[in-house]
Amino acid sequence: MALDEDELAQEIRASDDDDGVSAAAPKAVRPVARATKSKGVPAWLKIGAVFVLLGGGVAVLLWGTEASDAFVYSKLVDEVMADPDQYRGRELRVEGELQAGSIIFEAEPQCEHRFVLARNGHSLPVRFPRCVVPDTFRDDMEMQVVVQGQLQPDDTFLANEVIPRCPSKYEMRQRQDNGEEMPHAAVAPRES
């Protein structure tokens, strides 16, 4: 139902009378109280919180992996055997010379390689409970070997990794010229 002009004018007047303002005068605008805008958390505090959380996360990871296991001591055979109590139960890397003729492989009851590392009159018996060793790990030549693992209460070293240190190509060439057998073919040095 559409209002005609007379009815529309009456409606306008009626609404004007309710406000107490005439139709000719514009309506007054009442000020509206605005909510004050909060500034929030300062940026430096947000950044600081991020660093604290990251630092806490790193601390939890280190604590979870037991920080003592995260670090590996690197020692020589004679250093370890001079004071074995100091190194028992710790993850160690020990370097020494493979004692000629000391490699023993036992296939039963489980695969295990046993050998001895020596340095300056001290020797360290090593057990490596795996079937496969690196190709260059051979008993027929002198070589430096690095083992990683733990010193056991009976002063044997239980290795979880064996790393033979091969001589450089120059040393290998010299040894080969002297008639020594090499773990792999020597490479002749480049002529410049």
Z-matrix of the N, CA and C atoms (Angstrom, degrees):
N
C 1 1.437
C 2 1.506 1 107.53
N 3 1.298 2 115.03 1 122.15
C 4 1.456 3 122.19 2 -178.25
C 5 1.519 4 109.43 3 -91.15
N 6 1.322 5 115.05 4 142.20
C 7 1.471 6 120.29 5 177.01
C 8 1.517 7 109.00 6 -87.38
N 9 1.322 8 116.09 7 138.67
C 10 1.468 9 117.21 8 174.31
C 11 1.512 10 108.42 9 -83.74
N 12 1.321 11 116.82 10 179.19
C 13 1.460 12 121.33 11 -173.29
C 14 1.519 13 112.18 12 -63.76
N 15 1.336 14 118.23 13 -38.71
C 16 1.465 15 120.36 14 -178.99
C 17 1.529 16 110.52 15 -65.99
N 18 1.292 17 116.37 16 -43.45
C 19 1.460 18 119.11 17 -179.11
C 20 1.526 19 110.58 18 -66.17
N 21 1.323 20 115.93 19 -36.54
C 22 1.462 21 120.82 20 179.26
C 23 1.514 22 110.24 21 -64.78
N 24 1.323 23 117.03 22 -43.09
C 25 1.463 24 121.02 23 179.51
C 26 1.516 25 109.94 24 -63.59
N 27 1.340 26 118.09 25 -39.37
C 28 1.464 27 121.31 26 179.59
C 29 1.537 28 110.25 27 -65.20
N 30 1.296 29 116.88 28 -39.09
C 31 1.467 30 120.36 29 179.28
C 32 1.522 31 110.28 30 -64.18
N 33 1.334 32 116.24 31 -40.21
C 34 1.468 33 119.66 32 -179.20
C 35 1.514 34 109.52 33 -65.24
N 36 1.347 35 115.82 34 -45.30
C 37 1.459 36 119.08 35 -179.78
C 38 1.524 37 110.42 36 -62.23
N 39 1.298 38 117.20 37 -41.07
C 40 1.461 39 120.68 38 -178.05
C 41 1.528 40 110.41 39 -63.51
N 42 1.306 41 116.40 40 -40.30
C 43 1.465 42 118.52 41 178.86
C 44 1.512 43 111.08 42 -70.34
N 45 1.344 44 117.48 43 -33.44
C 46 1.458 45 120.35 44 177.21
C 47 1.513 46 110.53 45 -67.53
N 48 1.331 47 116.95 46 -37.62
C 49 1.459 48 120.30 47 -178.96
C 50 1.524 49 110.21 48 -66.87
N 51 1.319 50 116.91 49 -33.20
C 52 1.467 51 119.42 50 179.57
C 53 1.519 52 110.80 51 -64.21
N 54 1.335 53 118.37 52 -37.28
C 55 1.460 54 122.42 53 -178.70
C 56 1.513 55 111.41 54 -82.97
N 57 1.320 56 116.94 55 -16.36
C 58 1.451 57 120.59 56 -175.95
C 59 1.498 58 112.34 57 77.71
N 60 1.309 59 117.48 58 18.09
C 61 1.460 60 122.10 59 -179.45
C 62 1.508 61 106.83 60 -119.84
N 63 1.316 62 116.72 61 139.02
C 64 1.465 63 119.62 62 -179.17
C 65 1.507 64 109.62 63 -76.03
N 66 1.334 65 114.23 64 162.34
C 67 1.447 66 120.21 65 -177.84
C 68 1.506 67 111.34 66 -68.94
N 69 1.309 68 117.11 67 -25.46
C 70 1.449 69 120.18 68 -177.07
C 71 1.517 70 111.42 69 -75.27
N 72 1.291 71 117.48 70 -33.00
C 73 1.464 72 120.22 71 -176.81
C 74 1.522 73 109.62 72 -87.72
N 75 1.296 74 116.87 73 140.30
C 76 1.464 75 118.83 74 177.83
C 77 1.527 76 110.60 75 -68.67
N 78 1.284 77 114.43 76 152.33
C 79 1.462 78 119.45 77 179.54
C 80 1.523 79 109.45 78 -71.54
N 81 1.306 80 115.62 79 142.85
C 82 1.461 81 120.31 80 178.60
C 83 1.528 82 109.08 81 -77.18
N 84 1.277 83 114.48 82 141.49
C 85 1.461 84 119.89 83 178.77
C 86 1.516 85 107.75 84 -93.29
N 87 1.276 86 114.84 85 123.01
C 88 1.458 87 119.44 86 179.76
C 89 1.527 88 108.75 87 -85.69
N 90 1.314 89 116.78 88 135.01
C 91 1.469 90 117.96 89 178.04
C 92 1.525 91 110.18 90 -67.23
N 93 1.306 92 114.70 91 139.19
C 94 1.464 93 121.24 92 179.97
C 95 1.522 94 107.54 93 -105.63
N 96 1.291 95 115.54 94 129.36
C 97 1.463 96 119.30 95 178.16
C 98 1.525 97 108.26 96 -72.22
N 99 1.320 98 116.04 97 121.76
C 100 1.466 99 120.51 98 179.61
C 101 1.522 100 109.49 99 -92.10
N 102 1.304 101 113.51 100 145.34
C 103 1.462 102 117.98 101 176.98
C 104 1.519 103 107.85 102 -71.79
N 105 1.306 104 115.94 103 135.24
C 106 1.461 105 118.58 104 178.31
C 107 1.529 106 108.42 105 -71.99
N 108 1.316 107 115.31 106 135.54
C 109 1.459 108 120.72 107 -177.62
C 110 1.528 109 108.58 108 -78.40
N 111 1.315 110 114.71 109 124.81
C 112 1.453 111 118.08 110 179.66
C 113 1.527 112 107.87 111 -78.51
N 114 1.303 113 115.66 112 143.42
C 115 1.463 114 119.87 113 -177.13
C 116 1.523 115 111.10 114 -79.07
N 117 1.318 116 118.97 115 -15.72
C 118 1.458 117 121.10 116 178.41
C 119 1.517 118 112.13 117 77.98
N 120 1.321 119 115.37 118 -164.32
C 121 1.459 120 122.22 119 -177.95
C 122 1.523 121 108.53 120 -84.60
N 123 1.328 122 117.38 121 132.36
C 124 1.471 123 119.64 122 179.60
C 125 1.533 124 111.59 123 -61.22
N 126 1.310 125 115.89 124 148.81
C 127 1.469 126 121.90 125 -177.51
C 128 1.525 127 111.74 126 -59.69
N 129 1.340 128 117.84 127 -39.58
C 130 1.465 129 119.97 128 -178.36
C 131 1.525 130 111.31 129 -63.06
N 132 1.342 131 115.91 130 -32.20
C 133 1.456 132 119.38 131 179.11
C 134 1.532 133 110.79 132 -72.19
N 135 1.327 134 116.33 133 -37.41
C 136 1.466 135 120.23 134 177.24
C 137 1.528 136 110.56 135 -63.96
N 138 1.333 137 116.16 136 -45.44
C 139 1.473 138 120.80 137 -179.87
C 140 1.525 139 110.24 138 -63.96
N 141 1.330 140 115.92 139 -41.77
C 142 1.465 141 119.90 140 177.83
C 143 1.515 142 111.82 141 -61.08
N 144 1.329 143 116.26 142 -40.76
C 145 1.466 144 120.27 143 179.28
C 146 1.526 145 111.09 144 -63.83
N 147 1.333 146 117.05 145 -38.48
C 148 1.467 147 120.82 146 178.53
C 149 1.528 148 110.07 147 -62.77
N 150 1.344 149 117.30 148 -44.63
C 151 1.464 150 120.14 149 179.94
C 152 1.527 151 111.61 150 -65.12
N 153 1.316 152 116.75 151 -39.12
C 154 1.464 153 119.79 152 178.31
C 155 1.527 154 110.18 153 -63.50
N 156 1.324 155 116.92 154 -43.05
C 157 1.466 156 120.26 155 179.02
C 158 1.527 157 111.56 156 -64.90
N 159 1.338 158 116.97 157 -42.35
C 160 1.469 159 119.74 158 178.13
C 161 1.528 160 111.04 159 -63.97
N 162 1.328 161 116.44 160 -43.85
C 163 1.463 162 120.25 161 178.04
C 164 1.518 163 111.54 162 -61.55
N 165 1.314 164 116.34 163 -40.72
C 166 1.461 165 120.49 164 177.25
C 167 1.515 166 111.60 165 -63.64
N 168 1.337 167 116.63 166 -39.41
C 169 1.462 168 120.58 167 178.31
C 170 1.518 169 111.79 168 -63.11
N 171 1.325 170 116.59 169 -43.13
C 172 1.467 171 120.62 170 178.39
C 173 1.526 172 109.87 171 -63.94
N 174 1.331 173 116.76 172 -42.27
C 175 1.467 174 120.26 173 179.39
C 176 1.522 175 110.99 174 -61.54
N 177 1.316 176 116.96 175 -42.14
C 178 1.467 177 120.67 176 179.05
C 179 1.526 178 110.34 177 -63.99
N 180 1.339 179 117.32 178 -41.19
C 181 1.467 180 119.85 179 178.72
C 182 1.523 181 111.18 180 -63.20
N 183 1.333 182 116.52 181 -44.38
C 184 1.463 183 119.32 182 179.20
C 185 1.521 184 111.07 183 -65.30
N 186 1.294 185 116.35 184 -41.11
C 187 1.454 186 120.26 185 -179.94
C 188 1.522 187 110.01 186 -67.71
N 189 1.328 188 116.05 187 -37.73
C 190 1.461 189 121.01 188 179.88
C 191 1.516 190 112.37 189 -65.92
N 192 1.329 191 117.57 190 -33.76
C 193 1.462 192 120.27 191 179.37
C 194 1.518 193 111.02 192 -92.71
N 195 1.301 194 116.51 193 8.94
C 196 1.449 195 123.57 194 -176.85
C 197 1.518 196 109.29 195 52.83
N 198 1.307 197 114.52 196 99.45
C 199 1.457 198 122.83 197 -172.38
C 200 1.524 199 112.75 198 -50.94
N 201 1.329 200 117.70 199 -29.79
C 202 1.460 201 118.67 200 -179.62
C 203 1.523 202 111.29 201 -64.68
N 204 1.338 203 117.71 202 -29.11
C 205 1.456 204 120.84 203 178.46
C 206 1.519 205 112.32 204 -82.75
N 207 1.322 206 117.17 205 -14.25
C 208 1.455 207 120.53 206 -177.72
C 209 1.530 208 111.24 207 -76.28
N 210 1.334 209 117.01 208 -17.90
C 211 1.456 210 121.12 209 -177.50
C 212 1.523 211 109.52 210 -112.11
N 213 1.331 212 116.29 211 141.15
C 214 1.457 213 121.18 212 -178.53
C 215 1.520 214 108.26 213 -121.64
N 216 1.336 215 115.77 214 125.04
C 217 1.457 216 120.26 215 175.70
C 218 1.520 217 108.73 216 -76.38
N 219 1.317 218 117.15 217 140.50
C 220 1.453 219 121.74 218 176.59
C 221 1.527 220 107.54 219 -115.87
N 222 1.327 221 116.24 220 113.80
C 223 1.462 222 121.47 221 -173.74
C 224 1.519 223 110.45 222 -133.59
N 225 1.324 224 115.21 223 166.06
C 226 1.460 225 122.45 224 173.94
C 227 1.526 226 108.57 225 -96.50
N 228 1.329 227 116.97 226 158.15
C 229 1.463 228 121.57 227 -176.97
C 230 1.522 229 111.32 228 -54.11
N 231 1.335 230 118.07 229 -47.26
C 232 1.463 231 119.67 230 -176.45
C 233 1.531 232 112.13 231 -65.67
N 234 1.336 233 118.26 232 -31.61
C 235 1.468 234 120.75 233 177.63
C 236 1.530 235 110.51 234 -67.44
N 237 1.310 236 116.09 235 -42.10
C 238 1.471 237 120.10 236 -178.92
C 239 1.521 238 110.52 237 -68.75
N 240 1.322 239 117.47 238 -45.26
C 241 1.457 240 120.43 239 -175.24
C 242 1.531 241 112.56 240 -75.69
N 243 1.330 242 118.44 241 -17.63
C 244 1.462 243 120.87 242 176.10
C 245 1.532 244 110.63 243 -68.68
N 246 1.335 245 117.75 244 -32.72
C 247 1.467 246 122.07 245 178.86
C 248 1.531 247 109.43 246 -145.11
N 249 1.339 248 117.11 247 72.29
C 250 1.465 249 119.99 248 -173.96
C 251 1.531 250 114.16 249 -63.99
N 252 1.337 251 117.92 250 -30.80
C 253 1.471 252 120.22 251 -178.77
C 254 1.525 253 112.05 252 -59.12
N 255 1.303 254 116.43 253 -31.87
C 256 1.468 255 121.29 254 -178.61
C 257 1.534 256 111.80 255 -66.94
N 258 1.332 257 117.61 256 -25.13
C 259 1.469 258 120.85 257 -172.53
C 260 1.529 259 114.47 258 -110.05
N 261 1.321 260 118.10 259 -6.62
C 262 1.472 261 120.10 260 -178.99
C 263 1.523 262 110.84 261 -62.03
N 264 1.341 263 115.31 262 136.17
C 265 1.463 264 120.66 263 176.10
C 266 1.517 265 114.68 264 80.51
N 267 1.311 266 117.92 265 -2.55
C 268 1.469 267 121.35 266 178.63
C 269 1.522 268 109.82 267 -102.13
N 270 1.314 269 115.53 268 149.68
C 271 1.467 270 120.09 269 174.99
C 272 1.528 271 107.26 270 -72.54
N 273 1.331 272 116.64 271 125.66
C 274 1.470 273 122.54 272 -175.71
C 275 1.517 274 111.20 273 -131.12
N 276 1.323 275 114.23 274 152.94
C 277 1.464 276 122.15 275 164.51
C 278 1.518 277 105.08 276 -115.16
N 279 1.320 278 115.61 277 123.38
C 280 1.461 279 119.87 278 -177.58
C 281 1.519 280 108.71 279 -122.73
N 282 1.341 281 114.90 280 133.91
C 283 1.464 282 120.30 281 179.34
C 284 1.519 283 109.82 282 -115.64
N 285 1.326 284 114.57 283 138.78
C 286 1.451 285 120.51 284 176.88
C 287 1.513 286 109.64 285 -163.67
N 288 1.330 287 115.47 286 177.68
C 289 1.461 288 120.19 287 179.35
C 290 1.526 289 109.02 288 -93.17
N 291 1.328 290 115.54 289 132.89
C 292 1.461 291 120.75 290 178.62
C 293 1.522 292 108.50 291 -65.40
N 294 1.324 293 116.57 292 123.43
C 295 1.458 294 121.20 293 179.63
C 296 1.530 295 108.45 294 -74.16
N 297 1.330 296 115.91 295 125.07
C 298 1.469 297 121.34 296 -176.34
C 299 1.526 298 110.87 297 -57.30
N 300 1.326 299 115.93 298 134.58
C 301 1.459 300 122.11 299 177.31
C 302 1.519 301 114.75 300 76.67
N 303 1.312 302 118.27 301 10.52
C 304 1.470 303 119.19 302 -175.23
C 305 1.528 304 114.43 303 -94.64
N 306 1.338 305 118.51 304 -8.88
C 307 1.466 306 119.64 305 -176.80
C 308 1.528 307 110.27 306 -75.64
N 309 1.336 308 115.12 307 123.65
C 310 1.465 309 122.14 308 176.61
C 311 1.522 310 106.87 309 -125.75
N 312 1.346 311 115.56 310 130.21
C 313 1.465 312 119.91 311 177.36
C 314 1.514 313 109.01 312 -110.24
N 315 1.314 314 117.09 313 126.19
C 316 1.461 315 122.39 314 176.62
C 317 1.521 316 108.09 315 -116.29
N 318 1.325 317 116.88 316 119.88
C 319 1.464 318 121.18 317 -179.43
C 320 1.524 319 111.80 318 -87.19
N 321 1.319 320 117.65 319 -25.74
C 322 1.473 321 121.86 320 -177.73
C 323 1.514 322 109.13 321 -119.13
N 324 1.278 323 121.87 322 146.47
C 325 1.459 324 129.43 323 -4.89
C 326 1.530 325 112.58 324 -73.83
N 327 1.328 326 117.68 325 -21.93
C 328 1.467 327 119.38 326 172.01
C 329 1.523 328 107.44 327 -141.35
N 330 1.318 329 116.17 328 154.09
C 331 1.468 330 120.16 329 -178.57
C 332 1.522 331 110.11 330 -58.46
N 333 1.333 332 114.60 331 132.80
C 334 1.461 333 118.53 332 176.77
C 335 1.520 334 109.40 333 -157.43
N 336 1.322 335 115.67 334 134.46
C 337 1.459 336 121.89 335 172.38
C 338 1.524 337 107.29 336 -103.12
N 339 1.328 338 115.74 337 136.04
C 340 1.465 339 121.26 338 175.20
C 341 1.514 340 107.46 339 -124.32
N 342 1.317 341 115.57 340 138.88
C 343 1.460 342 120.89 341 178.51
C 344 1.515 343 108.49 342 -158.92
N 345 1.329 344 115.96 343 174.02
C 346 1.462 345 121.13 344 -177.20
C 347 1.524 346 109.00 345 -125.58
N 348 1.336 347 115.33 346 133.26
C 349 1.464 348 121.84 347 172.01
C 350 1.518 349 107.80 348 -105.41
N 351 1.335 350 116.80 349 143.38
C 352 1.461 351 120.61 350 -177.60
C 353 1.524 352 110.51 351 -136.82
N 354 1.345 353 114.24 352 155.55
C 355 1.467 354 120.65 353 174.24
C 356 1.524 355 108.05 354 -168.09
N 357 1.331 356 116.23 355 130.29
C 358 1.468 357 123.32 356 176.65
C 359 1.534 358 113.51 357 48.43
N 360 1.327 359 116.23 358 46.15
C 361 1.462 360 120.27 359 175.95
C 362 1.522 361 115.03 360 82.17
N 363 1.295 362 118.85 361 -4.12
C 364 1.467 363 122.10 362 176.80
C 365 1.526 364 108.91 363 -103.81
N 366 1.327 365 116.10 364 144.39
C 367 1.467 366 119.05 365 177.44
C 368 1.527 367 109.59 366 -129.27
N 369 1.326 368 114.63 367 152.54
C 370 1.461 369 122.11 368 -178.00
C 371 1.522 370 108.83 369 -132.95
N 372 1.350 371 117.80 370 110.31
C 373 1.462 372 119.55 371 175.19
C 374 1.533 373 109.66 372 -71.19
N 375 1.330 374 116.06 373 134.75
C 376 1.470 375 121.35 374 -176.22
C 377 1.522 376 109.28 375 -121.43
N 378 1.333 377 115.52 376 137.13
C 379 1.471 378 122.36 377 172.14
C 380 1.522 379 106.94 378 -115.58
N 381 1.329 380 115.99 379 129.78
C 382 1.465 381 122.34 380 178.59
C 383 1.525 382 107.12 381 -124.30
N 384 1.349 383 118.57 382 98.81
C 385 1.467 384 121.25 383 -172.50
C 386 1.525 385 114.25 384 -80.81
N 387 1.314 386 115.92 385 58.51
C 388 1.469 387 120.90 386 177.02
C 389 1.520 388 107.87 387 -140.30
N 390 1.330 389 115.51 388 155.98
C 391 1.466 390 120.14 389 -178.65
C 392 1.521 391 112.65 390 -81.29
N 393 1.318 392 117.13 391 -29.42
C 394 1.461 393 120.75 392 -172.08
C 395 1.528 394 110.11 393 -109.46
N 396 1.328 395 114.80 394 131.53
C 397 1.466 396 121.50 395 173.73
C 398 1.527 397 107.72 396 -120.49
N 399 1.334 398 118.32 397 162.56
C 400 1.468 399 119.69 398 178.38
C 401 1.534 400 111.82 399 -58.71
N 402 1.327 401 116.12 400 149.70
C 403 1.473 402 121.66 401 -178.53
C 404 1.520 403 112.71 402 -58.68
N 405 1.318 404 116.83 403 -33.19
C 406 1.466 405 120.27 404 -175.73
C 407 1.525 406 112.42 405 -82.14
N 408 1.314 407 118.17 406 -1.99
C 409 1.466 408 122.63 407 178.73
C 410 1.517 409 108.04 408 -84.23
N 411 1.351 410 115.09 409 95.99
C 412 1.464 411 120.62 410 -174.90
C 413 1.512 412 110.10 411 -131.01
N 414 1.319 413 114.60 412 152.67
C 415 1.461 414 121.70 413 -175.33
C 416 1.522 415 113.23 414 -89.44
N 417 1.324 416 117.34 415 -8.72
C 418 1.460 417 119.67 416 -171.41
C 419 1.526 418 114.10 417 -95.55
N 420 1.311 419 117.94 418 14.80
C 421 1.469 420 119.68 419 178.05
C 422 1.522 421 109.94 420 -154.25
N 423 1.323 422 115.67 421 157.73
C 424 1.462 423 120.19 422 176.68
C 425 1.523 424 108.78 423 -73.93
N 426 1.311 425 115.81 424 135.89
C 427 1.462 426 119.14 425 176.19
C 428 1.516 427 109.89 426 -157.89
N 429 1.312 428 114.79 427 150.46
C 430 1.456 429 121.71 428 172.99
C 431 1.524 430 107.78 429 -83.52
N 432 1.320 431 116.21 430 138.57
C 433 1.462 432 121.44 431 -179.71
C 434 1.522 433 108.64 432 -130.84
N 435 1.325 434 115.60 433 137.84
C 436 1.461 435 121.69 434 174.09
C 437 1.522 436 106.83 435 -110.96
N 438 1.330 437 115.89 436 130.11
C 439 1.461 438 120.86 437 176.28
C 440 1.525 439 108.39 438 -120.25
N 441 1.316 440 115.69 439 146.02
C 442 1.462 441 119.86 440 176.84
C 443 1.518 442 108.09 441 -123.02
N 444 1.320 443 116.18 442 135.17
C 445 1.457 444 121.55 443 -178.98
C 446 1.511 445 110.33 444 165.90
N 447 1.360 446 115.89 445 -143.10
C 448 1.463 447 120.33 446 -177.33
C 449 1.518 448 111.33 447 -134.90
N 450 1.330 449 114.71 448 143.30
C 451 1.459 450 121.76 449 174.98
C 452 1.527 451 107.82 450 -78.19
N 453 1.323 452 115.77 451 127.17
C 454 1.465 453 121.71 452 -176.72
C 455 1.535 454 110.73 453 -88.97
N 456 1.338 455 117.69 454 164.81
C 457 1.474 456 120.84 455 -179.55
C 458 1.532 457 113.70 456 -58.07
N 459 1.351 458 117.90 457 -27.62
C 460 1.470 459 120.61 458 179.63
C 461 1.531 460 112.37 459 -89.22
N 462 1.334 461 116.91 460 15.75
C 463 1.477 462 124.58 461 179.03
C 464 1.522 463 113.78 462 65.38
N 465 1.319 464 118.14 463 19.55
C 466 1.463 465 119.99 464 167.56
C 467 1.519 466 107.01 465 -94.40
N 468 1.308 467 115.71 466 155.48
C 469 1.463 468 120.89 467 -178.30
C 470 1.519 469 108.40 468 -106.23
N 471 1.326 470 117.30 469 119.96
C 472 1.458 471 122.41 470 177.86
C 473 1.525 472 107.30 471 -92.39
N 474 1.334 473 116.10 472 106.08
C 475 1.467 474 121.64 473 -174.40
C 476 1.519 475 111.10 474 -93.03
N 477 1.326 476 115.41 475 140.80
C 478 1.466 477 119.86 476 171.96
C 479 1.526 478 110.44 477 -109.82
N 480 1.335 479 115.55 478 -2.31
C 481 1.467 480 120.89 479 177.66
C 482 1.521 481 108.97 480 -152.83
N 483 1.332 482 116.44 481 137.78
C 484 1.465 483 122.90 482 176.78
C 485 1.519 484 107.63 483 -125.28
N 486 1.344 485 115.53 484 124.87
C 487 1.467 486 120.55 485 -178.27
C 488 1.525 487 108.69 486 -126.76
N 489 1.339 488 117.63 487 102.35
C 490 1.463 489 119.00 488 175.70
C 491 1.523 490 110.09 489 -73.37
N 492 1.313 491 116.17 490 135.86
C 493 1.465 492 120.87 491 177.29
C 494 1.516 493 107.37 492 -94.58
N 495 1.305 494 115.08 493 109.99
C 496 1.460 495 119.38 494 -179.41
C 497 1.519 496 109.71 495 -83.27
N 498 1.317 497 116.43 496 146.40
C 499 1.456 498 119.00 497 176.18
C 500 1.527 499 110.46 498 -65.90
N 501 1.317 500 116.20 499 156.36
C 502 1.463 501 119.85 500 178.54
C 503 1.524 502 109.42 501 -66.00
N 504 1.323 503 116.65 502 166.96
C 505 1.465 504 119.73 503 -177.85
C 506 1.528 505 111.25 504 -62.78
N 507 1.333 506 117.56 505 -28.00
C 508 1.464 507 120.28 506 179.58
C 509 1.528 508 110.17 507 -73.74
N 510 1.342 509 116.08 508 -43.55
C 511 1.460 510 119.74 509 177.07
C 512 1.525 511 110.19 510 -64.25
N 513 1.318 512 116.87 511 -39.82
C 514 1.462 513 120.66 512 -179.83
C 515 1.523 514 110.53 513 -62.63
N 516 1.315 515 116.82 514 -42.81
C 517 1.470 516 120.85 515 179.96
C 518 1.529 517 109.66 516 -61.83
N 519 1.335 518 115.71 517 -43.07
C 520 1.456 519 120.43 518 -179.80
C 521 1.536 520 110.28 519 -65.12
N 522 1.319 521 117.25 520 -43.76
C 523 1.465 522 120.61 521 178.73
C 524 1.528 523 110.99 522 -65.02
N 525 1.329 524 115.74 523 -39.33
C 526 1.458 525 119.87 524 179.70
C 527 1.531 526 109.82 525 -64.98
N 528 1.327 527 116.76 526 -40.51
C 529 1.465 528 120.82 527 177.42
C 530 1.527 529 111.13 528 -63.30
N 531 1.345 530 116.72 529 -29.13
C 532 1.466 531 121.32 530 178.50
C 533 1.525 532 112.16 531 -83.21
N 534 1.349 533 116.94 532 1.60
C 535 1.456 534 121.11 533 176.67
C 536 1.517 535 115.04 534 92.50
N 537 1.340 536 118.26 535 5.53
C 538 1.466 537 120.08 536 178.66
C 539 1.523 538 110.14 537 -78.33
N 540 1.330 539 115.44 538 147.55
C 541 1.458 540 120.25 539 177.51
C 542 1.527 541 109.12 540 -82.42
N 543 1.313 542 115.95 541 140.09
C 544 1.464 543 121.76 542 -178.12
C 545 1.527 544 110.70 543 -107.24
N 546 1.337 545 116.84 544 151.83
C 547 1.457 546 119.56 545 178.75
C 548 1.521 547 112.35 546 -68.13
N 549 1.314 548 116.94 547 -25.18
C 550 1.466 549 122.23 548 174.81
C 551 1.519 550 107.06 549 -152.09
N 552 1.308 551 117.43 550 167.86
C 553 1.465 552 121.09 551 -173.88
C 554 1.518 553 111.48 552 -61.13
N 555 1.303 554 115.57 553 136.25
C 556 1.463 555 120.04 554 177.43
C 557 1.517 556 109.49 555 -75.29
N 558 1.291 557 114.92 556 148.59
C 559 1.458 558 120.89 557 178.75
C 560 1.517 559 107.13 558 -106.11
N 561 1.312 560 115.19 559 127.69
C 562 1.460 561 118.83 560 179.82
C 563 1.521 562 109.63 561 -68.20
N 564 1.351 563 117.62 562 139.13
C 565 1.464 564 119.35 563 178.53
C 566 1.519 565 110.65 564 -63.91
N 567 1.299 566 115.06 565 148.16
C 568 1.466 567 121.00 566 179.85
C 569 1.517 568 111.11 567 -69.27
N 570 1.297 569 115.56 568 137.55
C 571 1.461 570 120.90 569 174.66
C 572 1.517 571 107.80 570 -87.67
N 573 1.318 572 117.87 571 126.45
C 574 1.474 573 120.30 572 180.00
C 575 1.496 574 111.49 573 -95.72
